[in-house]
């Protein structure tokens, strides 16, 4: 929702909020989830809660969406002086009508919080209401900062259609306008979201017509990884620690473990025994595992142990710093983002899937079998996006998305070519086509005019 309106987005996770919630963060967003509020709150450390309170108290802005609004209450984060209760008769998923500044809108709701009653308007800091006049979203003060509470889910997308019919981004403009209010901007008119598909997405849809849809489960919310897969029309779901044993169900075709800013030991310590056991059982019984960089380290014998015939996976020497590294791939020389990649051995080793190699001949990727399933390891970061340029290197959006998708396809024995990612939207393509058509018509008009002019001269 936010990146669709060009907001710069950073993600964080439990026990990291105190480190990540720095002074340059303008807005902290706490989204919803499929846990109950008490269970979700149990994942936040006391340092996390203190960091949130201090951040808002000193002038920061908190945006709680549905479950995030419950968490803001006095029983949890303590940013709001009331205990937030569920709204009666809204326990199942639905898309009721709301009045948002005198406009009727439909937004996805599921067990929304009860925020009291009031009249929409800037003076009341109330952005919208349910049909019964109870509040959709409101802003309250906390110290020098502000707390925004949103009862509905403006971020809902079409992937939520298994419950009710939702259009992609049907409430994005509502969610963004309310975020603007939190930052003191009450005047900007936010246009409705235009769900123009990228070229890559169109190609993915065309391919999806020919093959069965593939559902992936991405461990932890890694925006870049999700963007890579969704750009090629893969259906993605996210999970988190202590939820993997619940979410890794039989309809999941591929489990993706992305990288991260923690060490492999730190990240592994967050997985419960049930998480680890479920991942092993999933692969052993025929599932597919895709580990990117840190995710490749985790597959080793000291962690998930789904590569029992391999020794501990070590860092590749000479690649500690973030860099754009040139690889020899099946598609020729390609540049991909790397940072402390794993050493996967030489490309001649049995079991290597030779999608590409480093300049020293060592493998860029590796596929091994484990039980009835497959384990795919990717040393670099094909999911890298332009936001990673803050690390001091130039990264183009989707510069290696096609290689990341191609390797995922290899796990399913699909070796068909994958088109490179193209960031042009449908609107841009239509605009270019119309421009070309106008140019052609101009030439035709000019030629016809010249011919008519010639005839006139001859007649004279």
Helices and strands as residue ranges (DSSP letters): G 3-5, H 17-20, E 28-30, H 37-41, H 46-57, E 61-65, H 67-72, E 85-86, E 97-100, E 103-106, E 113-114, G 122-124, E 126-130, E 135-142, E 145-150, G 158-160, H 172-182, H 199-210, E 215-219, H 223-230, E 235-239, H 244-247, E 254-257, H 264-268, H 273-284, E 288-292, H 294-298, E 323-329, E 332-338, E 356-357, E 365-370, E 373-378, G 386-391, H 401-410, H 426-459
